[in-house]
Each structure stands twice: as structure tokens, then as C-alpha cells.
């Protein structure tokens, strides 16, 4: 009986040591942070389709665009661009709560740059949304489209999420 109690005690000590070692050195939830990037949340999602933001981004420009500025107020509208011109798309985003925009661009549009800027937060509150800006260039003539869905990447799409659509006529 003593041997069984000693074995159980030893097993509990080993489990406690393994548990403590697994927790050591980690503070907060870092599983979704991009290594080396401590100032911006960028979710890692292996299920992102090929033609969303992460795969349509080219080398970044020094500044955001000089063309038109499109916002949520322009949802469903059509803008016109010449081939080679760009526009800036600004959408409210709250990555601290897990909500981000996933954009889908038609083949005649590419993302030159994108950045997230935290909103004003004088009281240092958690979960204050900011603005995600994309610099998008027209690279092919014809009818193009930008669509986006605003949700948490780990949640299933339910068709009640906020959506964004912009039609772009490129001449």
C-alpha cells in the first residue's frame, strides 16, 4: 500500500512540474501574434482563400495613396479609375476583439499597402476600434470588384456578418 501511495505522490509531482514548465515564460495569449510584431494583431488563418489581402499584397509604398478615399459610407457604390490609378479603402476594424476584415479583390486590382491605425483612446480602454486602410491599384481595365466580410476568423460564417462591396470601373 505504501508503494502505491508513493507512486501516486511521485506521479502528481511529475504532472505539477510538467504543467508549471508549460506555463513558464508565457504571459497573455500569443498564439495569434505574428512573430516579431508586437504592435499589431494579425490573425494567422490557414483557411484564408488565395485571393484575400494576405496573398494580394505587393511591396508597400512609402505613403498611402493619393487617389480617392473610400469608406463604409461608399458600400455598394461604383467608382471609376484609370488603369494604373489607386484609391484608399478605409474600414473600421476592432482586432482587439478579434474582428477583422477579409478582403477579396477581382484580378484587375492589387493591394499595394495596408495598415491598421488604432483609434483615439485617451482613457486606454480595451477594445477600442481603429481604422484599417488598404491602398488598392487598378492594374486591368474593365469591371472590377472589392468585397469584404467582417468577422472573427475562427468563427464560422453565418451570413449575418457585416459585408462590404465596392464596384470599380477601370478605363
Protein Blocks (a to p, Z undefined) as FASTA:
>chain_A
ZZmmmmmmmmmmmmmmmmmmmmgopacjfklpcehiakbccdddfkbcfklmklmcccdd
fbdcfbdcddfklgoiacdddehiacdddddddfknopacdddddfkbccfbdcdddddd
fkopghiacddddddddfbgcjdddddddddfkbccehlaccdddddddZZ
